[in-house]
C-alpha cells in the first residue's frame, strides 16, 4: 500500500471523528417519515402510507442565512434547518421530521464530503 493511500485513510478517520464530535455536542435520535410511492396503474406513481426510519443519530442545526432552493417541480422554498449525520445517515429528499414541535420537509441532501451527510429542510405550515 502506498503512503498516499495511508494518508487519505488517516484523513478520512480524522474527519469522521470530527463529524461525530460535532453531532455529539447536541445529538438527536431522529425518526424520519418517508412517503411510500406505489404504481397508479397508468404508468405513474401515487403516494401511499408513510413509513418511518429507525431512530438515527444526527444533529439539527439552524441556518444563519436561509437558503433559497428551487425544487425539481419548480417550487421556490427556504431551507432553515440542516440535519448533519455521518456517511451512513439514511435521509432522502421528501422525508419529513418534527423538531421542537415544528414539522419540516427535507429538500436537499448532500453526501459531499463523503464522511458526512447534510440535509437541508424547510419548515412546513409557515
Beta strands, then each sheet from edge to edge (+ up, - down):
strand 1: 28-30
strand 2: 33-39
strand 3: 45-52
strand 4: 56-70
strand 5: 76-86
strand 6: 96-99
strand 7: 102-110
strand 8: 116-123
sheet 1: 1+ 4- 5+ 8- 7+ 6-
sheet 2: 2+ 3-
end
